[in-house]
Amino acid sequence: MDKKAFGGLLREARRRSLLTLEGLAEASGVSVRAISDIERGHSLPRQSTLTELMDALELDEDERRRLLQSVTRTAAHATVPRQLPPDLAVFRSRESAVAAARGITGAATPHGRHLVVSAIGGMAGVGKTALAVHWAHQVADRFPDGQLYVNLRGFEASERPLDPGEALGGFLRALGVPSGDIPASTERRSDLFKEKTASRQLIAVLDNAADAEQVRPLLPASAGCLTIVTSRNRLAGLVAAEGAFVISLDVWTPQEALEALAARIGEERCRAEPDAAAELVELCGFLPLAVAVVGAQLSAAPRMRLRLAARELKESRPRLDAFAADDQRADVRAVFSWSYRALTDETARFFRHLCLHPGPSATAEAAASLAGREMPAARRCLRELTSASLLARDADGRYVLHDLVRDYGGELAAEEQDDRVGAQARLLDYLRHNAHLANRHSSRLGPEPAEEPLEGIVHVAIDSREEALDWFRQEEPAVGPVLQSLGDPRLLRVRGACAREWIAYNVIVGRWAEEVPAARIGLEAALALGDLVATVRSRSNLTRALLETGHTDEVDEQIEVILGELPRVPLELRARIVCEIGFFRIRQGRFTEALEHPRRALELYRMARSREGVASTLSNIGWVLAHTGAYEEAIATCEEALPLLRAVGDLQFQAGAWDAIGYAQQGLGDLDAAIAGYERSLRLWEELHDDYNRADVLDHLASAQLEQGRGEQARANWSLAADLLDALRVRRAAEMRAKAETLPLRGTEATADGRR
């Protein structure tokens, strides 16, 4: 689908809602020009902009899904990262800071030097992020290779600072590096990041940094890049070692604060009560965040006298004195409490639950699950909180709480004696249950055993692999902090189950560095609960993650423990784990043992009378035999497996068996039989929409065609394999393309051996 087609869908939705362009602009807060550009196919909306439009149109869940899917497909081929959050609709004051920023940016040229700028201030809410994002938007056209953004969570009371390695993983994926090719260590990720940015002109906004050491691995290498760092620390190390420029932000001057308040509630209202307006901004401590909250509330109450608002604000108790300004007049808790009291009872309860979310951001579905609310009610609450400036949106449409707001809401939840553990259990089970649903479409590993979900969690409609991966990507930033921080013993069972359910996604995208701590959490929970089945599953997951991250010293120890535990688990699970151990031995290069384990698994499946297990394991054995040179035995084993696989309807292992037969026939020199096997395998992978394995078989097919002298067909299949792997962001795409490009042209004799 192209931009014009998507624009047509949005226009039809607007007309069905009986809204003009102006009406939709007023209801959504998106400008008429922006909506018109989208409808005419000139641009695509950001995730957050699209959500605002869908909310204003009051679309039902099916219509929302159609629009989200269409814009995702249309934007799928974008290669330049655009991670900046939206610029503030009302950005006032800071003239001197903006002027300084423009002057500094002027030094960033393709032939200049890399600029590091630290925008710092004395307290939260002073507007560091707002300035950084506004500045980046103002100069984005000078940096054509895109913008990167990350919240480093350096000063969030309920969060540990973000590990630089995790931030680098997000940056590398945004720059097109396949997840499976991202190194495990922070040092190697930083080296790869510098390599990937060496010839680029881009902006990196590193928001809310804890210290210079957290920032250094994230600095791009290219001259002409601009890095904007915000922090409550002064980051003197960056100034000394990297020559960073410094833009110091203090609270607003009284005049700047008054101008900002007037921009939100109207100049006439401030002129009518000048003393009360001045008292209001003084009670806000001239803190931009506090002034924004007061302005939003006064906008929602246009008849309220400013004198009354100032009196209520002055009398509000208790206060967030820990975050007060030096003169003790910046009473942020008073501002938040006044804003909180203006909420409806339903939204106030929703807010208290939302503040229990430990991640950097929350999706609407996760927020609804925390509060135990259905989606229509949740969306109403989220709109009210956003309008009250208690909540913001990131570029992907997720909801972001300022750290002070989160602290305030957490205090309220404790005071109101809300069911904290129940809400946290719902959040964990939301992530577990929907991962289970998504794994039915996205993973060959298969989901964990089904469990009844807790009452009150949102069930996401997931009907395809694309939808499954989209859901995983939306929740990916949250699952790590959720698993690591929700450590109440009463959450052990659901926490461990959630960790085990996410292994399938981590395998798909190569999140091995993130899987190691998740697998340890799953294992610790299983051991504490005395659940042997979950213990064996978790230990196997951990072993795979350790292998993939190079921690080989622990692998043999884990395998020995697993082998000791296996006699006490059910037969079918025992067989599955034995097969997995065979895979581990292949990765270790111990092929004799690799063949012994699936053969033992075959015996176990036969003892368990599992037709599916016997069939799939025979296919596995045939594949291992083919790749160890036992070609005739491999063909016989796969031919034994195929009728069993057809009987149980297992297309995946049928495709694998035909690929192994083709590989073995090619090894024996029967190229016609090899090509026939590969083509049968390809048809099955196409039916399964499995592009990764399809590319693998295309590679085998092309090598056989090249041996026959059919160079043009080989070239076409290697090119197709490269295209498929490119779309999946897999590094081997370059290998496939190199094979295609090095073939001789039509009419010349093929002499290269294309087999791997």
N, C-alpha and C positions, 0 to 999 in steps of 0.2 A: 504494500500500500504506500502511495506517495503522500506528500504534504497536502496536495489539493484534495485527495480523497478523504484524508482525515479532517480537513477543514469543512468538507461537505457534511461529514457526520456530525460535527459540532453545530453547524448551521441548522441541520434538521432537528437536533435536540433542542436548540434554542427556540425554534419556531413551534415545536410541540409544546413547549412551556409557555407560549404566548408572550415572549419577551422580545423587545426591541434590543438593538445593540446597546443603546443607552441604558435600558432597564437592566440588562445583564451586567453592564459595567458598574452600575450603582449597587446592585445586589452582591456582587462578588468582590468589589474593590480593584478589579483589573480594568485598565484603561480601555476606552472605546477603540483607540488605535490598535492596541495589542490584540484585542478580540478580532477586529477586522482583518489584521494581518494573518491571524491564524485561520480564519474562515476562508480567506482568499488563497491559502496555501503558500503564503510567503514565509511562514515560520511555524515552529512547533513549540508548544508550551512546556515550561518546566513542570516537573511532577507537582510541585506545590501550587503553581498557577492552575494546572488542570484540576487539582482537587478543589480549589476555591470555585472554579467555574461549575464543576459537577455539584458542589454543595448548593450553590445559588440556583441551579436548575432543578434541584431536588430530585435527582435521578434515583431510580431504584438500583438495587445491587447488580442486577443483570446488565442494565444500561451502563453502569459505572465500569463493569468488567470489560464490556465491548470497547468502550473508549480507551481504557487503560491498555488493553491488548493492542489496539490499533496504533496508538502512539508509540508503544514499545517496539512493535515491528517496524514502524517507519523510521525510528531513531536507531535501529539495530546496527546500522553500518557506520555510525559516527565514530570517528577515531580520535578526535581532539577532546581531552577532558574538559568538562565544564562543571566543576564542583562547587563554585562559589554559591553561598546562600543568596537569596534575593536581597537587593539593596533596600534600605528603608524607604518607604513611601514618603515619609517626612524626615528629612535630614537637615537639621538646623545648626547654626553656629559652627564652631570649630574652624572659623575662617583661617586663622593663623596656622593651625595644624594642617589643614588641607593645602594651604599655600606652601608650607614646608614640604609636604609630601610630594607635591607636583615638582618642586625644585629638585628634590632628591631623585625622582623618577627620570628627570631629564638627563641624568648621567648614565642611565641604563640604555646602552645601545648595543647592536650586534657586535661592535668592535670595542665596547667598553668593558667594565669589570662587573662581576657578579655583585649585586647589592643586597646587603642584609640590613633590614631596618627593624628596630625593636620599638614598638609603640607601647609605652608602659604607663602605669598609673598607680595611685596609692590605694585603691579599693575596688571591690567588685562593683559592676554597674556603672562605672565612670564613662563607658562608651568606647572602650578600646576595640572591641569586636566590630561595633558599628562603623567606626572610622576605618578600620582595616578593610572591611568588606566594601564600604563606599569608595574608598581609594582604589581598590582593585578593580571595581566596576568602571571607574572613571578612566583608567589607563589600559583596560583589557585589550583594546584594539591595537595597542603597541606591542602586544605579546601574542603573536598569532598561533603559537603552539598550545594555548589553552591555559586553564587555571586549575590548580590543585588546592584543596582545603581540608584541614583536619582539626578537630577539637582535641587537644592533647590532655584535657582534663587535669591540668596541673593543680587546680585549686577548687576541687569539688569535695565537700565534706564526706559524701557518701561513696566516693569513688577513689580508687588508686589512680595515680597518673597513668596515662596510656603508655604502654611500652613502645619505644621507637620502632622496634621490629614490626609490631602490628600496624603502626601507621605506615611504614614503608610497604607492607604487603598491600594495603589499599592503594597507595600511590602507584605501585608497579602494575597492579591490575588495571588501573585507570589509564596507564600508558601503553596497554596492550600486551603486557607480559602474561603468558598463560600461567594460571594458578599453579599447575604442576611444575613449572620451571622456576618458581620463586624459592630461593634458598631458605634454609631453616634458620640460620644465624643472623642476628642483626647486622654484624659486620659485613657479611657477604651480601645481604640485602642492600645495605648502604652503598657498597661498591657497585652493584648492578644498577641502583638508582642513579648514581653519578654517571655511569656509562650511558644510560638511556637518556639522560638530560644534557649530555656533553655538547650536543649541537642544536639544542632547542632554545627557543625564546618563550619562556612561560613565567607565570606568577605562581608562587606557593605561599599560601596563607597558613601559618602555624599558630593556631589560636590557643590561648590559655596555657602557655608553657610553664612547666614547673621550674626549670633551670636550664642553663646553657648545655649541659650534658644531654638532656633530652632532645635538644634542638639539633645539635651538630650532625648526627647521622642523616638528618632530613634535608640538609642544605643541597640544592642542585649544584652541579659542577660548572654550568655554562656561563660564560660572560654574556651579559644581556638578559639574564634571568633576574627576577625581583622576588625576594623572600620577605614577607611581612610577618613579624613575630609579635604576638601580644602576650603579656604576662604581668602578674602583680609584682614579680621580682624585677629588679633593674637589669639583670642579665649582664653584669659587668664583664663577664668572661667573653661574651660575644663582641662587646665593644673593643676589648683589649686584643683578642686573638683574631677576630674576623673583620675588625674595623667597621662594626655596625654603626649606622646612624641611629640617633635616638630622638624620638618625638615624645616628650613627656606630656601626659594628659592629667590634668587635675579636674576637680568638679567644675561645673560651669560658673561663670561669673553671674551675679544677680541679674544683669541685663540679658545675658544669653539664656538663662533659665526662663525668664519672663517671656522672651521671644518664642522659645520652644513651647511653653504653655499656651500662648496666644495662637500659635500655629495649629494647635490641637482643638482648642475650645472656642476660638474666635477672638479677634482683637477687641470687638465692641464689648464683649463680656468682661475682659480684663480692664478696659478703660472705665467701665461702669463701677468697678470695685477695685481700684488700684492698690489700696492698702492690703485688702484681703488677698489679692493675687500675689503681692510681694511676700505676704506672710506664708502663703501656701508653698511657694518655691523655697523659702527659707526653711520651712519645716521638712521639706524633702532633702534638705542639705545640699540643694543645687545639684543633686545626683541625677544624671540623665535617666537612669532606669526608673527612679522614683517619680520623677516628673512625668515620664511617659505613662506610668500606671495611674497617677492622679488625673492626668489629662484624659485618659480613656474613660475613667469613671465619670468625670464631669461631662464628657461628651454624651455618655449614656443617660445623664440626668440633666437635660438642658435648662430646667427651671430651678435647679438647686442654687441657692445663694452661695457665693464663694466664701462669705463670712462664716456660714454654717459649716461648710466643708472644712475650713481651716480649724474651727473649734473642735470638730469631731477628730480631726487628725491629731491635734495637739493633746487631746484627752485619751487617745488610744493607748492601751497597755495590755501586755508587756511589750518590750521592745527588743529588736535585734541589736543590742548594744555592742555585741562583739564586732559588728560590721559598721559601726557609726563612723562618721567623719571625725577629724581631729577636734573640732569644736563641739562634738556631741550633738549636733543639730540634725545630722543626717540619719533620722530614725527610720530605717527601712522597714522594720517589722510593723511599725505603725501604719505605713503606707500599705503594706501587704494585707494587714488585718482589715483595714478599711475597705480595700478592694474585695477581700474575701467575704466580708459581711454583706456586700451588695449582690453576691451570687444567690441563685435559687438554691433551695435545700438540696435538690437532686444534684446540681452541679457542684455544690460545696462538698458533698460526700464523694463524688467522682474525683474531684481535685485531690482530696486527701489520699485516696487510693492511688491515683496517678503518681503522686510524689514518692511512692514506695518503689517505683521502677528504678533499678540501679543502673541501667544502661545510659549511654550518651543521648539516646533519643528513643521514642516509642512510636510504633505504628498505631493507627486507630484501633485495629483489632486487638493488639496487645493491651492497650489502655482499657478497652471495653472488657477484656477478660479479667484484668486486675480488679475492676469495679463490679464485675458480675452483671454487666448491663448488655442489652441487645444493641446491635449496631445503630439503628435510628436514634435511640436515646443517647448513645455514646457520641454520635456526631453532633447532636444538639449541644451537649455539654462541652465538647471540644471547641465548637464555634463560640460559645459564650466565654470560655476561658481565653481564647485567642483575642476576642474583642476586648476583653478586660486587661490585655497585655500581661497576663499571667503565664502565657504560653506563646511560643514562637514556632515557626515551621522551618525545616531545613530544605535544601534544594531537591531532595527526593520525596518531599511531602510528609516526612516523619515529624513528630511533635517534640519540641525541645524545651526543657525547663531550665531557666537560669539557676545556677547553683544556690543562690540565696532563696529563691522561690521554693526550690526543692527542700531546703532545710526548714523553711517555714512550714510547708505542708507536712513534712515529717513530724514536726512538733505537734501540729494540730491532730494528726492521726493518733499520736500517743495520748494526747489530752482527751480525745473523743473516745478512746478505747475501741477503736475500729479493729476488726478482725485482721490484724496484720499477717498472721501466718496463713489464714485462709486465702487472703488476696495473693500472697506470694506463691502459694500452692497453685492457684489458678493460673498465674503467669507461667510457672514452670510447665504446667500441664497443657496450656495453650501451645507452648513451643514444642512439647513432646507429641501431642496428639496430631497437630497439623503437619509436623515433620513425618509422622507415620503415614498420613494421607498422601503427602507429597512423594514419599519414597515408593509408593505403589506405581508411580509414573516415571520416576527419575533414576531409580537405582536397580542394578542387577543383583545387589546383595539381598534385596528383600527387606521389608520393615521388621522391626522387633515384634514379638507376639502382641496381638491386639489387646488393649485394655479399655474398659469403659472410661470415657473422659469425665472429669469433674463437672458438676453442674455449674453453669454460668460462664463457661469458656466459649469463645467464638469458634465456630467451625467454618474454615475458609473453603470456598468452592474451588477445588483443584481438579481439573479434568484433562490435563495434558502435561507433557514433560516441560513445555515452555512455562506454563503457569506454576508448576512445581518449583522450577529453578528461580522464577521471579519471586515467589514467596520466600524461599531460602535467602535470596540476596537482600530482601527487605529486612529480614530479622537477623541477618548475620552480625551486624554491629552489636546487637543486644545479647546474643546467646552466651558469649564469653563472660561478660560482667554478671549476668544473671546466675550462671552456674557457679562462678567463683565467690559471689558475695552472699547468696542466700544459703547460709550454712546452718540454719536452725535444725536440730536433730529430728524434729517432726517432719521435715521436708526430705529426709534421706531417700525414701523410696522413689518419689516422683523426680527428685533431682538426679538420681542415678539413671532412671529410665530415660530422662530427657538427654542426658549425656550420651547414652548408647544409641539413641535414635538418630542423633546428628552425625554419627560416623559415616553414614552413607553419603551425605552431602560433602563431608570433608574429603572423602575418597574421590568424588567426582571432580572437585575443583582443586584438589591438591593442598588443602589447608592442613598440612601435616604438623607444622609447628603449633597450630592452635589445637589440633587433635590430641597431642600428648597430654596437656593438663586436663582436657575434657575426659580422656580415657582414664586418667588417674582418679578423677572425681567419681566416675562411674564405678571404678574398681573399689575405691574406699567405701562408697555407699553399699555396694553389694557385700563386702566383707563385714561391715558393721551390722547389716541385716541378717547375716548368715545365709544368704541366698546363693547357693552353689552354682545354679544355672547362670545367674547374672554375673557371678564372679568369673566363670570361665569365658563368657562372652566378652566381658570387659577386659580381661587379661589378653585375649586374642586381639581385640581392638588396639590395646596398648602396644602389643608386640609389633603389629603392622606399622603403627605410627613411629615406633622407635627405629624400625628398619628404614623407613622412608626418610627420617631425619638424620640418619647416620649414627645413632646411638647403639652401635652393634654390641658393645660390651654387656648390655643388659638383656639382649635378645635370647641368648642361649639359656640364661637363668629363667626367664619367663616361660620359655618353651618347656623346660624341665618341670616347672611347677604345674603347667597346664597338663602335661602328660600324667603327672601324679594325680591330678584331680579328675581326669576323664573317666576312669572306671565307675565313678559315682554319679555320672550325669546320664540322662536318657539317651538311648541308642542313637536316635537321629541327630541329636545335637552333637554327640560324640563323633559321629561320622563327618558332620559338617566341619567341626573343628580340626579333625585329622586332615581333611582336605586342605584347610587353610594352612596348617603346618607344612604341608607339601609345598604350597605356594611360597611360604617363608624360606624354605630350603632352596627353592629355585632362585629367589632373590639373593641368597647367600652363595650361589654357585655350587651347591651340593646336590647334584642331579640324581645320584644314586638314591639318596634319601628322599628326594623329591618324588621319585617314582614309587618308593615303598609306601609312602603315606596314603596316596589315593587308592592304592591297591588294598591297603588295610581298611580304608573307608568303604570300599566296595563290599568287603566281607561284612562290615557292620550294617550297611544298608540292606544287604540280603538277609541278615539276621532279623532286622527290623521289618522286613517285608515291605520296604519302601520302593515302589516301582519308580517314582520320580527320582529318588536318590541314586538307585542303581543306574538308571539311564544317564543321568547327568555325569555321574562319576566315570562311567565307561567313556563318555565323550572326553572328559578331562584326561583320562589315562591315554587315550588315543592321541590327544594333542601333545602331551609330554613325550610320548614315544616318537611322534613325527619329528619333533624338534631335537631329539637326541640321536636321530639317524636310523632308528629301528623302523624303516618305512613299511615293510610288509606286515609286521605285527600291528603297526598303527592303523593300517587300512582295515585289517581284520577286526580290530577292536571297535573302530568307528562303525563298520558295517553291522556289527552286533548291536551297537547302541542305537542306530537310526530307527529301526522299527519300534523299539521301546519308547524312544523320544516322541515319535509320531503318535503312539498310543496314548501318551499322557499329555500331548499337546504342547510340548516344550520346544518352541521355535528357536529360542536363543541357543540352546545346546545342539539343536539340529544344525544351525548355521555354523557353529564351531566345529562340529564333526565334519561337515563338507569342506570347510577350510583346511582342516587337518588332512583329509583325504587328498585334496588338491596338492598340498605341500608334499605329502609322501609320494604321490604319483610323479610330481616334478623331480623329486630326488631320485626316483627310479628311471627317469628319462622319458616317461610317457607324457609328453606335453599336451596332447589332445585330451587325455583323461584328466590331467591337472586343471586345464582351463575349464572343462565341464564342471569339475568340483567347485572351483572358485566361483563360477557363474551361479551355481545353485546356492552357494553360501551368500552371494551378493543379493539375490532376490529375497532371501529370508531377512537379511539385515535391513533391506529397504522397506520390507513390510513392517518391521519393528521400529522404523524411524531411528535406527541406531547408527548415526553418522561416523562415530569414532571407529567402531568395528568394521563398518563398510569401507572406510579409508584403508584400514589394515589389509583387507582382502583385495582391494584395488591394487595395492602395492604388490601383493603376491601375483595377481593376475598379470600386471604389467611386466613383471620379471619373466613370466612364462612366455608372454607374447614376444618379448624381446629375443628370447632364445629361439623362437620360431622365425625371427627376421621380420616381424610385424612391428616395425619401429614406430609408425605413426599411431597405431592403436595403443602401444605402450605409453607413448608420450601423452596421449589424451587421458589415459587412466591415471597416470601419475599427476597430471595437472588437476584432474578432478579430485584426487585424494588430497592434494595440497589445498585446494579451495575448501574442502570439507574441514580439514584440520585448522585452516586459518580461521574459519567461522567459530571453531571451538577454542581458539587461542591456544593451540597445542604446538610446542616447539618443533615437532617432527614435520610440520608443514614445510619448513625450509629444506629438509632432506628430500621430501617428495618433489618439490619444485626444482631442486638441483638435478635430480635424476631426469626430469622431463627436459630441462634446458640443455643438458649435455648430450642428448641423443643426436645422432646425425640427422640431417634434413632428409625429406622424402627423395627417393631415387638413389640414395647412397646406401652402402651395405652396413648393417648394424653389426658392430663387433663387441660392444660393451656387454658385460655380464651384469644384468640388473638385479640379480638376487642379492638379498641382504646377507 
